């Protein structure tokens, strides 16, 4: 379940900010992660409305998530309330930590590569697609068909992924590279030019926004939407970055500067975005729940 859910929410870049199912899970994770109570469906529809999602599309997305067991429904009179299923909440928590903590670790390296070798039968193509997507999210890249490598990937998460998707034949190794030629060199497995461009684009897009926030020129609805889109943009960048040791990276690598902009964006928009969720709870007949809204920050502990 965990691997399947994570694969489904790991959407391609072109769907950032527009896919209603992705948005619902992200909003739950960012603002309703520890409330212990379900949210009214009318509030979920209103939240998606801020992103330009029509009520019809919003209700359809909620219904699909509920039918798949991603959301759990509860009735109170004529009103329907929803919360994330516990397994989904745990999966989202892992994704949150991977996204927000990216770039905070020690980039020193012992020279050992973590290598995953796997073989999945053709009749299990769905499993193969999930596995590849999740390996990429964990920081791996394909060096050969069925051979994925990373300098920093978490061993426990790697094994958990392989077990959760029942990945046919699989082996995990920690070793040095004694010979590599052409595309067999693991350092060529990542498109560093594209990763650099992503970081630079993030800085260029959100630095002007921070100036507007500082002047008090961003409202609550804009803050909610912008913060969500910024986090998804950041997720796409860091999902492709293996966080190579600094001595292996090109000069002037922009990840640190970009992370500083992400942290300031995510944290400075947090109070305004949180207020927007509270406003919609009040507007849609659930003022008693407004005090339960929380917000994530770049720190490990939610506030």
C-alpha positions as CSV (number, residue, x, y, z in Angstrom):
1,X,0.0,0.0,0.0
2,X,2.7,2.5,0.9
3,X,4.7,2.1,-2.3
4,X,1.5,2.2,-4.4
5,X,0.2,5.4,-2.8
6,X,3.6,7.2,-3.0
7,X,3.9,6.3,-6.7
8,X,0.5,7.7,-7.4
9,X,1.2,11.0,-5.7
10,X,4.6,11.3,-7.3
11,X,3.2,13.3,-10.3
12,X,5.1,14.6,-13.3
13,X,6.1,18.2,-13.3
14,X,3.5,19.3,-15.8
15,X,0.7,18.5,-13.4
16,X,2.0,20.6,-10.5
17,X,-0.8,22.7,-8.9
18,X,-3.6,21.3,-11.1
19,X,-4.2,17.6,-10.3
20,X,-7.0,17.6,-7.7
21,X,-6.2,14.2,-6.2
22,X,-2.6,15.3,-5.7
23,X,-3.7,18.6,-4.2
24,X,-6.1,16.9,-1.7
25,X,-3.4,14.7,-0.3
26,X,-0.9,17.6,-0.2
27,X,-3.4,19.9,1.7
28,X,-4.2,17.2,4.2
29,X,-0.4,16.6,4.8
30,X,0.4,20.3,5.1
31,X,-2.5,21.6,7.2
32,X,-4.5,18.7,8.7
33,X,-1.7,16.2,9.6
34,X,-2.4,15.9,13.4
35,X,-5.9,17.1,13.9
36,X,-7.4,13.7,14.7
37,X,-10.8,14.7,13.1
38,X,-12.1,14.5,9.6
39,X,-12.6,17.5,7.3
40,X,-16.0,18.4,5.8
41,X,-16.2,17.7,2.1
42,X,-17.5,21.2,1.5
43,X,-14.2,22.6,2.8
44,X,-12.2,20.3,0.6
45,X,-14.2,21.4,-2.4
46,X,-13.6,25.1,-1.4
47,X,-9.9,24.6,-0.9
48,X,-9.6,23.1,-4.4
49,X,-11.6,26.0,-5.7
50,X,-8.7,28.3,-4.7
51,X,-6.6,26.3,-7.2
52,X,-9.1,26.7,-10.0
53,X,-10.7,23.3,-9.6
54,X,-14.4,23.2,-10.3
55,X,-16.8,21.8,-7.6
56,X,-17.7,19.0,-10.0
57,X,-14.1,18.0,-10.5
58,X,-13.3,18.4,-6.8
59,X,-16.1,16.1,-5.8
60,X,-15.1,13.5,-8.4
61,X,-11.5,13.6,-7.1
62,X,-12.7,13.1,-3.5
63,X,-14.9,10.2,-4.6
64,X,-12.1,8.5,-6.4
65,X,-9.7,8.8,-3.5
66,X,-12.4,7.4,-1.2
67,X,-13.2,4.5,-3.4
68,X,-9.5,3.5,-3.5
69,X,-9.3,3.7,0.3
70,X,-6.9,6.7,0.2
71,X,-9.5,8.8,2.1
72,X,-11.9,7.5,4.7
73,X,-15.4,8.9,4.8
74,X,-17.7,9.5,7.8
75,X,-21.2,10.8,7.9
76,X,-22.6,13.3,10.4
77,X,-26.2,13.8,9.6
78,X,-26.4,14.9,6.0
79,X,-22.8,16.0,5.9
80,X,-19.8,13.9,4.8
81,X,-16.4,14.3,6.3
82,X,-13.0,12.8,5.2
83,X,-9.6,12.0,6.6
84,X,-6.6,10.3,5.1
85,X,-6.3,6.6,5.8
86,X,-3.5,5.9,8.3
87,X,-1.3,4.0,5.8
88,X,-1.5,7.0,3.4
89,X,-0.7,9.5,6.2
90,X,2.4,7.5,7.0
91,X,3.4,7.4,3.4
92,X,2.9,11.2,3.0
93,X,4.9,11.8,6.1
94,X,7.9,10.0,4.5
95,X,7.5,12.1,1.4
96,X,7.3,15.3,3.4
97,X,10.5,14.5,5.2
98,X,12.3,13.6,1.9
99,X,11.2,16.8,0.3
100,X,11.7,19.3,3.2
101,X,14.9,17.7,4.6
102,X,16.6,17.5,1.2
103,X,19.9,19.4,1.2
104,X,20.4,19.4,5.0
105,X,22.5,16.2,5.3
106,X,26.3,15.8,5.3
107,X,27.5,15.7,1.7
108,X,30.8,14.0,2.8
109,X,31.1,10.5,1.2
110,X,32.9,7.3,2.0
111,X,33.2,6.4,-1.7
112,X,30.7,3.5,-1.5
113,X,27.8,3.3,-3.9
114,X,24.4,1.7,-2.9
115,X,23.4,-0.5,-5.9
116,X,20.0,-2.1,-6.4
117,X,19.8,-4.9,-8.9
118,X,16.4,-6.2,-9.7
119,X,14.4,-8.2,-12.2
120,X,10.6,-8.0,-12.5
121,X,8.6,-10.3,-14.9
122,X,7.0,-8.7,-17.9
123,X,3.5,-9.5,-16.6
124,X,4.2,-7.2,-13.6
125,X,4.9,-4.0,-15.5
126,X,2.9,-2.0,-13.1
127,X,5.3,-3.1,-10.3
128,X,8.3,-2.3,-12.4
129,X,6.9,1.2,-13.1
130,X,6.3,1.8,-9.4
131,X,9.7,0.5,-8.4
132,X,11.5,2.7,-10.9
133,X,9.6,5.8,-9.9
134,X,10.2,5.2,-6.2
135,X,13.9,4.4,-6.7
136,X,14.3,7.7,-8.5
137,X,12.5,9.5,-5.7
138,X,15.0,7.9,-3.2
139,X,17.9,9.3,-5.1
140,X,18.8,6.4,-7.4
141,X,19.5,6.5,-11.2
142,X,19.6,3.8,-13.7
143,X,23.1,2.9,-14.8
144,X,22.1,-0.2,-16.7
145,X,18.7,-1.9,-17.2
146,X,17.7,-3.2,-13.8
147,X,20.8,-1.7,-12.1
148,X,20.3,1.5,-10.1
149,X,22.9,3.3,-8.1
150,X,23.1,6.1,-5.5
151,X,25.8,7.5,-3.3
152,X,23.5,8.4,-0.4
153,X,20.2,6.5,-0.6
154,X,18.8,5.3,2.6
155,X,19.2,1.5,3.0
156,X,16.2,1.0,5.2
157,X,13.9,2.8,2.8
158,X,15.3,0.9,-0.1
159,X,14.7,-2.5,1.5
160,X,11.2,-1.4,2.6
161,X,10.4,-0.4,-1.0
162,X,11.6,-3.6,-2.5
163,X,9.6,-5.6,0.0
164,X,6.5,-3.5,-0.3
165,X,6.2,-4.0,-4.1
166,X,7.3,-7.6,-4.0
167,X,10.0,-6.8,-6.5
168,X,10.7,-10.3,-7.9
169,X,14.5,-10.9,-7.7
170,X,16.4,-8.1,-6.0
171,X,19.8,-7.5,-4.5
172,X,21.2,-4.4,-2.6
173,X,25.0,-3.9,-2.6
174,X,27.3,-1.4,-1.0
175,X,30.6,-1.2,-3.0
176,X,33.2,0.9,-4.8
177,X,33.4,1.3,-8.6
178,X,36.7,-0.2,-9.8
179,X,36.0,0.4,-13.5
180,X,33.5,2.3,-15.5
181,X,33.3,3.3,-19.2
182,X,31.0,5.6,-21.0
183,X,27.4,5.5,-19.8
184,X,28.5,2.8,-17.3
185,X,30.0,5.5,-15.1
186,X,27.4,6.2,-12.4
187,X,28.3,9.9,-12.4
188,X,26.8,10.1,-15.9
189,X,23.4,8.7,-14.8
190,X,22.1,12.1,-13.7
191,X,21.4,15.1,-15.9
192,X,23.3,17.6,-13.8
193,X,22.6,20.4,-16.3
194,X,18.9,19.9,-15.9
195,X,19.1,19.7,-12.1
196,X,21.1,22.9,-12.0
197,X,18.6,24.6,-14.3
198,X,15.8,23.6,-11.9
199,X,17.5,25.1,-8.9
200,X,18.2,28.3,-10.8
201,X,14.6,28.5,-12.0
202,X,13.3,28.1,-8.5
203,X,15.5,30.9,-7.2
204,X,14.5,33.2,-10.1
205,X,10.8,32.5,-9.6
206,X,10.4,32.8,-5.9
207,X,12.9,35.5,-4.9
208,X,10.6,38.2,-6.1
209,X,7.7,36.6,-4.2
210,X,9.7,36.8,-0.9
211,X,10.0,40.6,-1.4
212,X,6.2,40.8,-1.8
213,X,5.7,38.7,1.3
214,X,8.0,41.0,3.2
215,X,6.0,44.1,2.1
216,X,2.7,42.4,3.2
217,X,1.4,42.2,-0.4
218,X,0.4,38.5,-0.4
219,X,-3.1,37.5,0.7
220,X,-4.2,34.3,2.4
221,X,-5.6,32.6,-0.7
222,X,-2.6,33.4,-2.8
223,X,-0.3,32.2,0.0
224,X,-2.1,28.8,0.1
225,X,-1.8,28.3,-3.6
226,X,1.7,29.6,-4.0
227,X,3.1,27.6,-1.1
228,X,1.6,24.4,-2.4
229,X,2.9,25.0,-6.0
230,X,6.3,26.0,-4.6
231,X,6.6,22.8,-2.6
232,X,5.6,20.6,-5.6
233,X,8.2,22.4,-7.7
234,X,10.8,21.8,-5.1
235,X,9.8,18.2,-4.8
236,X,10.3,17.7,-8.5
237,X,13.8,19.2,-8.3
238,X,15.0,17.3,-5.3
239,X,13.5,14.0,-6.5
240,X,16.0,14.2,-9.4
241,X,19.0,15.3,-7.3
242,X,21.1,12.5,-6.0
243,X,22.9,15.0,-3.6
244,X,26.3,14.0,-4.9
245,X,29.3,14.8,-2.7
246,X,30.5,18.4,-3.3
247,X,33.8,17.3,-4.7
248,X,32.0,15.5,-7.5
249,X,29.7,18.5,-8.4
250,X,30.4,21.3,-10.9
251,X,31.8,24.5,-9.5
252,X,29.1,26.9,-8.1
253,X,26.5,24.2,-7.6
254,X,23.2,26.2,-6.7
255,X,21.5,23.7,-4.4
256,X,22.3,25.6,-1.1
257,X,21.1,28.9,-2.4
258,X,18.0,27.4,-3.8
259,X,17.2,25.6,-0.6
260,X,17.5,28.9,1.3
261,X,14.9,30.4,-1.0
262,X,12.6,27.3,-0.6
263,X,12.9,27.4,3.2
264,X,12.0,31.2,3.3
265,X,9.1,30.7,0.9
266,X,7.7,27.7,2.6
267,X,8.0,29.1,6.1
268,X,7.0,32.7,5.4
269,X,3.8,31.7,3.5
270,X,2.9,29.2,6.2
271,X,0.9,31.5,8.6
272,X,-1.1,33.1,5.7
273,X,-1.9,29.7,4.2
274,X,-2.9,28.3,7.5
275,X,-5.2,31.2,8.0
276,X,-6.8,30.6,4.7
277,X,-7.7,27.0,5.6
278,X,-9.2,28.3,8.9
279,X,-11.2,30.9,7.0
280,X,-12.8,28.3,4.7
281,X,-13.7,26.1,7.7
282,X,-15.5,29.1,9.3
283,X,-17.2,30.0,6.0
284,X,-18.4,26.4,5.4
285,X,-20.0,25.8,8.8
286,X,-17.2,24.2,10.8
287,X,-15.8,27.1,13.0
288,X,-15.1,24.6,15.8
289,X,-12.5,23.0,13.6
290,X,-10.6,26.2,12.6
291,X,-8.5,26.0,15.8
292,X,-7.3,22.5,14.8
293,X,-5.6,23.7,11.6
294,X,-1.8,23.4,11.7
295,X,1.0,24.0,9.3
296,X,4.3,22.3,8.4
297,X,7.5,24.2,8.6
298,X,11.0,23.5,7.3
299,X,11.9,22.3,10.8
300,X,11.2,18.7,11.7
301,X,8.5,19.6,14.3
302,X,5.2,20.9,12.9
303,X,3.9,24.2,14.3
